[in-house]
């Protein structure tokens, strides 16, 4: 689904489970990072998954929320 939407020109911002895209490939100056996300059922077609930007924040000192996006420019 990720590839279909981005391929059609849409930008995505999705909440993800804590284990998705958790290994940083590169840290960005704003505290976010780039990571790889595996696409379910398409590992052969997309080796290494897709590159996503991960935005994490904590709500009231409790749960960590993880958002994934295809928008990579931290300045914009």
PDB file of N, CA, C and O in Angstrom, chain B, residues numbered from 101:
ATOM      1  N   UNK B 101       0.814  -1.182   0.000  1.00  0.00           N
ATOM      2  CA  UNK B 101       0.000   0.000   0.000  1.00  0.00           C
ATOM      3  C   UNK B 101       0.873   1.269   0.000  1.00  0.00           C
ATOM      4  O   UNK B 101       0.559   2.244  -0.681  1.00  0.00           O
ATOM      5  N   UNK B 102       1.984   1.242   0.779  1.00  0.00           N
ATOM      6  CA  UNK B 102       2.892   2.388   0.842  1.00  0.00           C
ATOM      7  C   UNK B 102       3.369   2.763  -0.551  1.00  0.00           C
ATOM      8  O   UNK B 102       3.307   3.926  -0.951  1.00  0.00           O
ATOM      9  N   UNK B 103       3.846   1.761  -1.285  1.00  0.00           N
ATOM     10  CA  UNK B 103       4.391   2.019  -2.622  1.00  0.00           C
ATOM     11  C   UNK B 103       3.311   2.508  -3.589  1.00  0.00           C
ATOM     12  O   UNK B 103       3.577   3.360  -4.437  1.00  0.00           O
ATOM     13  N   UNK B 104       2.106   1.976  -3.466  1.00  0.00           N
ATOM     14  CA  UNK B 104       1.016   2.396  -4.349  1.00  0.00           C
ATOM     15  C   UNK B 104       0.681   3.874  -4.139  1.00  0.00           C
ATOM     16  O   UNK B 104       0.516   4.615  -5.109  1.00  0.00           O
ATOM     17  N   UNK B 105       0.583   4.299  -2.895  1.00  0.00           N
ATOM     18  CA  UNK B 105       0.241   5.699  -2.617  1.00  0.00           C
ATOM     19  C   UNK B 105       1.360   6.649  -3.015  1.00  0.00           C
ATOM     20  O   UNK B 105       1.112   7.662  -3.668  1.00  0.00           O
ATOM     21  N   UNK B 106       2.590   6.329  -2.625  1.00  0.00           N
ATOM     22  CA  UNK B 106       3.697   7.223  -2.977  1.00  0.00           C
ATOM     23  C   UNK B 106       3.946   7.221  -4.478  1.00  0.00           C
ATOM     24  O   UNK B 106       4.336   8.240  -5.049  1.00  0.00           O
ATOM     25  N   UNK B 107       3.722   6.076  -5.116  1.00  0.00           N
ATOM     26  CA  UNK B 107       3.867   5.993  -6.565  1.00  0.00           C
ATOM     27  C   UNK B 107       2.845   6.847  -7.296  1.00  0.00           C
ATOM     28  O   UNK B 107       3.092   7.295  -8.416  1.00  0.00           O
ATOM     29  N   UNK B 108       1.699   7.075  -6.667  1.00  0.00           N
ATOM     30  CA  UNK B 108       0.642   7.901  -7.262  1.00  0.00           C
ATOM     31  C   UNK B 108       0.840   9.385  -6.943  1.00  0.00           C
ATOM     32  O   UNK B 108       0.040  10.224  -7.357  1.00  0.00           O
ATOM     33  N   UNK B 109       1.917   9.707  -6.198  1.00  0.00           N
ATOM     34  CA  UNK B 109       2.213  11.101  -5.900  1.00  0.00           C
ATOM     35  C   UNK B 109       1.713  11.583  -4.552  1.00  0.00           C
ATOM     36  O   UNK B 109       1.882  12.758  -4.225  1.00  0.00           O
ATOM     37  N   UNK B 110       1.105  10.714  -3.761  1.00  0.00           N
ATOM     38  CA  UNK B 110       0.627  11.104  -2.432  1.00  0.00           C
ATOM     39  C   UNK B 110       1.783  11.056  -1.437  1.00  0.00           C
ATOM     40  O   UNK B 110       2.727  10.285  -1.606  1.00  0.00           O
ATOM     41  N   UNK B 111       1.701  11.874  -0.416  1.00  0.00           N
ATOM     42  CA  UNK B 111       2.643  11.823   0.694  1.00  0.00           C
ATOM     43  C   UNK B 111       1.951  11.179   1.875  1.00  0.00           C
ATOM     44  O   UNK B 111       0.744  11.342   2.059  1.00  0.00           O
ATOM     45  N   UNK B 112       2.709  10.448   2.677  1.00  0.00           N
ATOM     46  CA  UNK B 112       2.124   9.694   3.769  1.00  0.00           C
ATOM     47  C   UNK B 112       2.695  10.099   5.117  1.00  0.00           C
ATOM     48  O   UNK B 112       3.863  10.469   5.229  1.00  0.00           O
ATOM     49  N   UNK B 113       1.858  10.023   6.129  1.00  0.00           N
ATOM     50  CA  UNK B 113       2.252  10.162   7.522  1.00  0.00           C
ATOM     51  C   UNK B 113       1.387   9.168   8.283  1.00  0.00           C
ATOM     52  O   UNK B 113       0.184   9.371   8.448  1.00  0.00           O
ATOM     53  N   UNK B 114       2.022   8.080   8.748  1.00  0.00           N
ATOM     54  CA  UNK B 114       1.288   6.994   9.389  1.00  0.00           C
ATOM     55  C   UNK B 114       1.867   6.684  10.754  1.00  0.00           C
ATOM     56  O   UNK B 114       3.077   6.764  10.963  1.00  0.00           O
ATOM     57  N   UNK B 115       0.992   6.329  11.678  1.00  0.00           N
ATOM     58  CA  UNK B 115       1.462   5.859  12.977  1.00  0.00           C
ATOM     59  C   UNK B 115       1.863   4.396  12.837  1.00  0.00           C
ATOM     60  O   UNK B 115       1.163   3.608  12.202  1.00  0.00           O
ATOM     61  N   UNK B 116       2.996   4.043  13.438  1.00  0.00           N
ATOM     62  CA  UNK B 116       3.516   2.682  13.307  1.00  0.00           C
ATOM     63  C   UNK B 116       3.696   2.040  14.675  1.00  0.00           C
ATOM     64  O   UNK B 116       3.806   2.729  15.689  1.00  0.00           O
ATOM     65  N   UNK B 117       3.723   0.742  14.689  1.00  0.00           N
ATOM     66  CA  UNK B 117       4.020   0.005  15.917  1.00  0.00           C
ATOM     67  C   UNK B 117       5.481   0.229  16.293  1.00  0.00           C
ATOM     68  O   UNK B 117       6.289   0.629  15.455  1.00  0.00           O
ATOM     69  N   UNK B 118       5.811  -0.027  17.539  1.00  0.00           N
ATOM     70  CA  UNK B 118       7.140   0.298  18.061  1.00  0.00           C
ATOM     71  C   UNK B 118       8.270  -0.478  17.394  1.00  0.00           C
ATOM     72  O   UNK B 118       9.413  -0.023  17.424  1.00  0.00           O
ATOM     73  N   UNK B 119       7.992  -1.627  16.797  1.00  0.00           N
ATOM     74  CA  UNK B 119       9.055  -2.440  16.208  1.00  0.00           C
ATOM     75  C   UNK B 119       9.283  -2.136  14.731  1.00  0.00           C
ATOM     76  O   UNK B 119      10.215  -2.685  14.143  1.00  0.00           O
ATOM     77  N   UNK B 120       8.483  -1.298  14.119  1.00  0.00           N
ATOM     78  CA  UNK B 120       8.613  -0.983  12.686  1.00  0.00           C
ATOM     79  C   UNK B 120       9.654   0.123  12.507  1.00  0.00           C
ATOM     80  O   UNK B 120       9.597   1.152  13.178  1.00  0.00           O
ATOM     81  N   UNK B 121      10.594  -0.095  11.606  1.00  0.00           N
ATOM     82  CA  UNK B 121      11.608   0.905  11.229  1.00  0.00           C
ATOM     83  C   UNK B 121      12.314   1.489  12.447  1.00  0.00           C
ATOM     84  O   UNK B 121      12.419   2.708  12.583  1.00  0.00           O
ATOM     85  N   UNK B 122      12.790   0.635  13.316  1.00  0.00           N
ATOM     86  CA  UNK B 122      13.395   1.130  14.560  1.00  0.00           C
ATOM     87  C   UNK B 122      14.907   1.290  14.504  1.00  0.00           C
ATOM     88  O   UNK B 122      15.497   1.851  15.428  1.00  0.00           O
ATOM     89  N   UNK B 123      15.549   0.808  13.442  1.00  0.00           N
ATOM     90  CA  UNK B 123      17.009   0.949  13.327  1.00  0.00           C
ATOM     91  C   UNK B 123      17.365   2.123  12.428  1.00  0.00           C
ATOM     92  O   UNK B 123      17.124   2.075  11.221  1.00  0.00           O
ATOM     93  N   UNK B 124      17.933   3.172  13.000  1.00  0.00           N
ATOM     94  CA  UNK B 124      18.284   4.347  12.194  1.00  0.00           C
ATOM     95  C   UNK B 124      19.355   4.032  11.149  1.00  0.00           C
ATOM     96  O   UNK B 124      20.329   3.331  11.424  1.00  0.00           O
ATOM     97  N   UNK B 125      19.152   4.559   9.962  1.00  0.00           N
ATOM     98  CA  UNK B 125      20.157   4.521   8.896  1.00  0.00           C
ATOM     99  C   UNK B 125      20.962   5.810   8.964  1.00  0.00           C
ATOM    100  O   UNK B 125      22.171   5.817   8.736  1.00  0.00           O
ATOM    101  N   UNK B 126      20.266   6.910   9.283  1.00  0.00           N
ATOM    102  CA  UNK B 126      20.910   8.216   9.409  1.00  0.00           C
ATOM    103  C   UNK B 126      20.070   9.103  10.328  1.00  0.00           C
ATOM    104  O   UNK B 126      18.849   9.169  10.188  1.00  0.00           O
ATOM    105  N   UNK B 127      20.719   9.773  11.253  1.00  0.00           N
ATOM    106  CA  UNK B 127      20.029  10.718  12.136  1.00  0.00           C
ATOM    107  C   UNK B 127      19.991  12.084  11.465  1.00  0.00           C
ATOM    108  O   UNK B 127      20.957  12.494  10.821  1.00  0.00           O
ATOM    109  N   UNK B 128      18.875  12.785  11.617  1.00  0.00           N
ATOM    110  CA  UNK B 128      18.710  14.117  11.045  1.00  0.00           C
ATOM    111  C   UNK B 128      18.821  15.162  12.158  1.00  0.00           C
ATOM    112  O   UNK B 128      18.582  14.849  13.324  1.00  0.00           O
ATOM    113  N   UNK B 129      19.182  16.405  11.806  1.00  0.00           N
ATOM    114  CA  UNK B 129      19.425  17.447  12.808  1.00  0.00           C
ATOM    115  C   UNK B 129      18.224  17.771  13.709  1.00  0.00           C
ATOM    116  O   UNK B 129      18.413  18.288  14.810  1.00  0.00           O
ATOM    117  N   UNK B 130      17.016  17.484  13.273  1.00  0.00           N
ATOM    118  CA  UNK B 130      15.831  17.821  14.073  1.00  0.00           C
ATOM    119  C   UNK B 130      15.431  16.722  15.053  1.00  0.00           C
ATOM    120  O   UNK B 130      14.389  16.824  15.700  1.00  0.00           O
ATOM    121  N   UNK B 131      16.250  15.667  15.172  1.00  0.00           N
ATOM    122  CA  UNK B 131      15.956  14.584  16.108  1.00  0.00           C
ATOM    123  C   UNK B 131      15.219  13.418  15.495  1.00  0.00           C
ATOM    124  O   UNK B 131      15.036  12.393  16.152  1.00  0.00           O
ATOM    125  N   UNK B 132      14.790  13.546  14.248  1.00  0.00           N
ATOM    126  CA  UNK B 132      14.176  12.426  13.540  1.00  0.00           C
ATOM    127  C   UNK B 132      15.287  11.600  12.913  1.00  0.00           C
ATOM    128  O   UNK B 132      16.460  11.964  12.999  1.00  0.00           O
ATOM    129  N   UNK B 133      14.921  10.485  12.281  1.00  0.00           N
ATOM    130  CA  UNK B 133      15.937   9.673  11.606  1.00  0.00           C
ATOM    131  C   UNK B 133      15.344   8.940  10.418  1.00  0.00           C
ATOM    132  O   UNK B 133      14.130   8.759  10.317  1.00  0.00           O
ATOM    133  N   UNK B 134      16.225   8.523   9.521  1.00  0.00           N
ATOM    134  CA  UNK B 134      15.829   7.713   8.379  1.00  0.00           C
ATOM    135  C   UNK B 134      16.057   6.252   8.724  1.00  0.00           C
ATOM    136  O   UNK B 134      17.046   5.902   9.368  1.00  0.00           O
ATOM    137  N   UNK B 135      15.131   5.400   8.290  1.00  0.00           N
ATOM    138  CA  UNK B 135      15.222   3.966   8.553  1.00  0.00           C
ATOM    139  C   UNK B 135      14.588   3.222   7.394  1.00  0.00           C
ATOM    140  O   UNK B 135      13.925   3.819   6.546  1.00  0.00           O
ATOM    141  N   UNK B 136      14.792   1.925   7.364  1.00  0.00           N
ATOM    142  CA  UNK B 136      14.181   1.094   6.334  1.00  0.00           C
ATOM    143  C   UNK B 136      12.988   0.355   6.924  1.00  0.00           C
ATOM    144  O   UNK B 136      13.041  -0.145   8.047  1.00  0.00           O
ATOM    145  N   UNK B 137      11.913   0.296   6.146  1.00  0.00           N
ATOM    146  CA  UNK B 137      10.711  -0.414   6.547  1.00  0.00           C
ATOM    147  C   UNK B 137      10.474  -1.539   5.541  1.00  0.00           C
ATOM    148  O   UNK B 137      10.409  -1.301   4.335  1.00  0.00           O
ATOM    149  N   UNK B 138      10.346  -2.757   6.044  1.00  0.00           N
ATOM    150  CA  UNK B 138      10.024  -3.880   5.170  1.00  0.00           C
ATOM    151  C   UNK B 138       8.568  -3.795   4.746  1.00  0.00           C
ATOM    152  O   UNK B 138       7.702  -3.427   5.541  1.00  0.00           O
ATOM    153  N   UNK B 139       8.303  -4.134   3.501  1.00  0.00           N
ATOM    154  CA  UNK B 139       6.936  -4.143   2.992  1.00  0.00           C
ATOM    155  C   UNK B 139       6.398  -5.562   3.073  1.00  0.00           C
ATOM    156  O   UNK B 139       7.003  -6.484   2.526  1.00  0.00           O
ATOM    157  N   UNK B 140       5.297  -5.745   3.733  1.00  0.00           N
ATOM    158  CA  UNK B 140       4.708  -7.073   3.950  1.00  0.00           C
ATOM    159  C   UNK B 140       4.436  -7.773   2.624  1.00  0.00           C
ATOM    160  O   UNK B 140       3.810  -7.210   1.726  1.00  0.00           O
ATOM    161  N   UNK B 141       4.914  -9.002   2.519  1.00  0.00           N
ATOM    162  CA  UNK B 141       4.645  -9.823   1.344  1.00  0.00           C
ATOM    163  C   UNK B 141       5.397  -9.422   0.097  1.00  0.00           C
ATOM    164  O   UNK B 141       5.162 -10.005  -0.961  1.00  0.00           O
ATOM    165  N   UNK B 142       6.298  -8.447   0.174  1.00  0.00           N
ATOM    166  CA  UNK B 142       6.988  -7.969  -1.022  1.00  0.00           C
ATOM    167  C   UNK B 142       8.492  -7.897  -0.833  1.00  0.00           C
ATOM    168  O   UNK B 142       9.159  -7.103  -1.496  1.00  0.00           O
ATOM    169  N   UNK B 143       9.038  -8.714   0.061  1.00  0.00           N
ATOM    170  CA  UNK B 143      10.474  -8.649   0.347  1.00  0.00           C
ATOM    171  C   UNK B 143      11.323  -8.894  -0.897  1.00  0.00           C
ATOM    172  O   UNK B 143      12.345  -8.235  -1.088  1.00  0.00           O
ATOM    173  N   UNK B 144      10.910  -9.829  -1.738  1.00  0.00           N
ATOM    174  CA  UNK B 144      11.680 -10.115  -2.947  1.00  0.00           C
ATOM    175  C   UNK B 144      11.658  -8.966  -3.932  1.00  0.00           C
ATOM    176  O   UNK B 144      12.650  -8.707  -4.613  1.00  0.00           O
ATOM    177  N   UNK B 145      10.529  -8.274  -4.011  1.00  0.00           N
ATOM    178  CA  UNK B 145      10.386  -7.181  -4.960  1.00  0.00           C
ATOM    179  C   UNK B 145      11.058  -5.901  -4.463  1.00  0.00           C
ATOM    180  O   UNK B 145      11.399  -5.028  -5.262  1.00  0.00           O
ATOM    181  N   UNK B 146      11.248  -5.787  -3.158  1.00  0.00           N
ATOM    182  CA  UNK B 146      11.817  -4.574  -2.575  1.00  0.00           C
ATOM    183  C   UNK B 146      12.888  -4.941  -1.553  1.00  0.00           C
ATOM    184  O   UNK B 146      12.663  -4.797  -0.351  1.00  0.00           O
ATOM    185  N   UNK B 147      14.046  -5.412  -2.009  1.00  0.00           N
ATOM    186  CA  UNK B 147      15.078  -5.789  -1.052  1.00  0.00           C
ATOM    187  C   UNK B 147      15.464  -4.610  -0.161  1.00  0.00           C
ATOM    188  O   UNK B 147      15.723  -3.508  -0.643  1.00  0.00           O
ATOM    189  N   UNK B 148      15.497  -4.862   1.142  1.00  0.00           N
ATOM    190  CA  UNK B 148      15.832  -3.798   2.082  1.00  0.00           C
ATOM    191  C   UNK B 148      14.670  -2.903   2.431  1.00  0.00           C
ATOM    192  O   UNK B 148      14.828  -1.988   3.239  1.00  0.00           O
ATOM    193  N   UNK B 149      13.505  -3.133   1.849  1.00  0.00           N
ATOM    194  CA  UNK B 149      12.330  -2.324   2.149  1.00  0.00           C
ATOM    195  C   UNK B 149      12.405  -0.945   1.541  1.00  0.00           C
ATOM    196  O   UNK B 149      13.135  -0.716   0.577  1.00  0.00           O
ATOM    197  N   UNK B 150      11.650  -0.033   2.106  1.00  0.00           N
ATOM    198  CA  UNK B 150      11.640   1.343   1.614  1.00  0.00           C
ATOM    199  C   UNK B 150      12.220   2.256   2.691  1.00  0.00           C
ATOM    200  O   UNK B 150      12.122   1.971   3.884  1.00  0.00           O
ATOM    201  N   UNK B 151      12.816   3.346   2.255  1.00  0.00           N
ATOM    202  CA  UNK B 151      13.383   4.322   3.173  1.00  0.00           C
ATOM    203  C   UNK B 151      12.259   5.219   3.678  1.00  0.00           C
ATOM    204  O   UNK B 151      11.469   5.730   2.884  1.00  0.00           O
ATOM    205  N   UNK B 152      12.184   5.412   4.996  1.00  0.00           N
ATOM    206  CA  UNK B 152      11.170   6.265   5.607  1.00  0.00           C
ATOM    207  C   UNK B 152      11.841   7.184   6.622  1.00  0.00           C
ATOM    208  O   UNK B 152      12.930   6.896   7.118  1.00  0.00           O
ATOM    209  N   UNK B 153      11.184   8.271   6.915  1.00  0.00           N
ATOM    210  CA  UNK B 153      11.625   9.152   7.991  1.00  0.00           C
ATOM    211  C   UNK B 153      10.788   8.831   9.217  1.00  0.00           C
ATOM    212  O   UNK B 153       9.563   8.741   9.132  1.00  0.00           O
ATOM    213  N   UNK B 154      11.443   8.660  10.352  1.00  0.00           N
ATOM    214  CA  UNK B 154      10.770   8.279  11.592  1.00  0.00           C
ATOM    215  C   UNK B 154      10.759   9.479  12.541  1.00  0.00           C
ATOM    216  O   UNK B 154      11.795  10.077  12.830  1.00  0.00           O
ATOM    217  N   UNK B 155       9.561   9.809  13.013  1.00  0.00           N
ATOM    218  CA  UNK B 155       9.363  10.894  13.969  1.00  0.00           C
ATOM    219  C   UNK B 155       8.822  10.257  15.239  1.00  0.00           C
ATOM    220  O   UNK B 155       7.753   9.647  15.227  1.00  0.00           O
ATOM    221  N   UNK B 156       9.556  10.398  16.330  1.00  0.00           N
ATOM    222  CA  UNK B 156       9.116   9.813  17.604  1.00  0.00           C
ATOM    223  C   UNK B 156       8.890  10.918  18.623  1.00  0.00           C
ATOM    224  O   UNK B 156       9.636  11.896  18.681  1.00  0.00           O
ATOM    225  N   UNK B 157       7.850  10.744  19.424  1.00  0.00           N
ATOM    226  CA  UNK B 157       7.626  11.667  20.530  1.00  0.00           C
ATOM    227  C   UNK B 157       6.910  10.927  21.652  1.00  0.00           C
ATOM    228  O   UNK B 157       6.309   9.875  21.434  1.00  0.00           O
ATOM    229  N   UNK B 158       6.982  11.484  22.837  1.00  0.00           N
ATOM    230  CA  UNK B 158       6.388  10.868  24.018  1.00  0.00           C
ATOM    231  C   UNK B 158       5.221  11.738  24.483  1.00  0.00           C
ATOM    232  O   UNK B 158       5.348  12.959  24.576  1.00  0.00           O
ATOM    233  N   UNK B 159       4.096  11.107  24.770  1.00  0.00           N
ATOM    234  CA  UNK B 159       2.905  11.810  25.217  1.00  0.00           C
ATOM    235  C   UNK B 159       2.872  11.834  26.742  1.00  0.00           C
ATOM    236  O   UNK B 159       2.817  10.785  27.384  1.00  0.00           O
ATOM    237  N   UNK B 160       2.906  13.023  27.311  1.00  0.00           N
ATOM    238  CA  UNK B 160       2.816  13.207  28.771  1.00  0.00           C
ATOM    239  C   UNK B 160       3.743  12.272  29.548  1.00  0.00           C
ATOM    240  O   UNK B 160       3.352  11.734  30.584  1.00  0.00           O
ATOM    241  N   UNK B 161       4.959  12.077  29.058  1.00  0.00           N
ATOM    242  CA  UNK B 161       5.927  11.235  29.754  1.00  0.00           C
ATOM    243  C   UNK B 161       5.627   9.753  29.705  1.00  0.00           C
ATOM    244  O   UNK B 161       6.279   8.973  30.398  1.00  0.00           O
ATOM    245  N   UNK B 162       4.662   9.346  28.909  1.00  0.00           N
ATOM    246  CA  UNK B 162       4.263   7.938  28.849  1.00  0.00           C
ATOM    247  C   UNK B 162       4.643   7.272  27.544  1.00  0.00           C
ATOM    248  O   UNK B 162       5.823   7.114  27.232  1.00  0.00           O
ATOM    249  N   UNK B 163       3.649   6.890  26.799  1.00  0.00           N
ATOM    250  CA  UNK B 163       3.815   6.112  25.572  1.00  0.00           C
ATOM    251  C   UNK B 163       4.608   6.873  24.502  1.00  0.00           C
ATOM    252  O   UNK B 163       4.401   8.067  24.285  1.00  0.00           O
ATOM    253  N   UNK B 164       5.516   6.153  23.845  1.00  0.00           N
ATOM    254  CA  UNK B 164       6.262   6.718  22.720  1.00  0.00           C
ATOM    255  C   UNK B 164       5.446   6.481  21.458  1.00  0.00           C
ATOM    256  O   UNK B 164       5.059   5.351  21.162  1.00  0.00           O
ATOM    257  N   UNK B 165       5.190   7.549  20.720  1.00  0.00           N
ATOM    258  CA  UNK B 165       4.453   7.483  19.454  1.00  0.00           C
ATOM    259  C   UNK B 165       5.478   7.531  18.328  1.00  0.00           C
ATOM    260  O   UNK B 165       6.388   8.360  18.349  1.00  0.00           O
ATOM    261  N   UNK B 166       5.335   6.651  17.353  1.00  0.00           N
ATOM    262  CA  UNK B 166       6.246   6.601  16.204  1.00  0.00           C
ATOM    263  C   UNK B 166       5.448   6.858  14.936  1.00  0.00           C
ATOM    264  O   UNK B 166       4.493   6.142  14.635  1.00  0.00           O
ATOM    265  N   UNK B 167       5.846   7.886  14.195  1.00  0.00           N
ATOM    266  CA  UNK B 167       5.216   8.218  12.921  1.00  0.00           C
ATOM    267  C   UNK B 167       6.208   7.964  11.798  1.00  0.00           C
ATOM    268  O   UNK B 167       7.406   8.200  11.953  1.00  0.00           O
ATOM    269  N   UNK B 168       5.708   7.483  10.674  1.00  0.00           N
ATOM    270  CA  UNK B 168       6.525   7.245   9.484  1.00  0.00           C
ATOM    271  C   UNK B 168       6.029   8.143   8.368  1.00  0.00           C
ATOM    272  O   UNK B 168       4.825   8.316   8.183  1.00  0.00           O
ATOM    273  N   UNK B 169       6.966   8.712   7.625  1.00  0.00           N
ATOM    274  CA  UNK B 169       6.587   9.556   6.501  1.00  0.00           C
ATOM    275  C   UNK B 169       7.568   9.373   5.352  1.00  0.00           C
ATOM    276  O   UNK B 169       8.688   8.896   5.531  1.00  0.00           O
ATOM    277  N   UNK B 170       7.118   9.764   4.177  1.00  0.00           N
ATOM    278  CA  UNK B 170       7.990   9.756   3.006  1.00  0.00           C
ATOM    279  C   UNK B 170       8.559  11.154   2.756  1.00  0.00           C
ATOM    280  O   UNK B 170       9.267  11.356   1.769  1.00  0.00           O
ATOM    281  N   UNK B 171       8.268  12.111   3.617  1.00  0.00           N
ATOM    282  CA  UNK B 171       8.812  13.468   3.510  1.00  0.00           C
ATOM    283  C   UNK B 171      10.147  13.497   4.258  1.00  0.00           C
ATOM    284  O   UNK B 171      10.175  13.397   5.484  1.00  0.00           O
ATOM    285  N   UNK B 172      11.232  13.633   3.531  1.00  0.00           N
ATOM    286  CA  UNK B 172      12.564  13.511   4.110  1.00  0.00           C
ATOM    287  C   UNK B 172      13.199  14.838   4.498  1.00  0.00           C
ATOM    288  O   UNK B 172      14.120  14.848   5.314  1.00  0.00           O
ATOM    289  N   UNK B 173      12.748  15.946   3.954  1.00  0.00           N
ATOM    290  CA  UNK B 173      13.387  17.248   4.201  1.00  0.00           C
ATOM    291  C   UNK B 173      12.991  17.759   5.582  1.00  0.00           C
ATOM    292  O   UNK B 173      11.887  18.274   5.761  1.00  0.00           O
ATOM    293  N   UNK B 174      13.876  17.620   6.546  1.00  0.00           N
ATOM    294  CA  UNK B 174      13.575  18.035   7.908  1.00  0.00           C
ATOM    295  C   UNK B 174      13.398  19.549   8.026  1.00  0.00           C
ATOM    296  O   UNK B 174      12.731  20.018   8.949  1.00  0.00           O
ATOM    297  N   UNK B 175      13.966  20.297   7.136  1.00  0.00           N
ATOM    298  CA  UNK B 175      13.826  21.739   7.166  1.00  0.00           C
ATOM    299  C   UNK B 175      12.459  22.209   6.690  1.00  0.00           C
ATOM    300  O   UNK B 175      11.934  23.213   7.172  1.00  0.00           O
ATOM    301  N   UNK B 176      11.899  21.493   5.762  1.00  0.00           N
ATOM    302  CA  UNK B 176      10.584  21.887   5.221  1.00  0.00           C
ATOM    303  C   UNK B 176       9.493  21.439   6.159  1.00  0.00           C
ATOM    304  O   UNK B 176       8.314  21.670   5.891  1.00  0.00           O
TER     305      UNK B 176
END
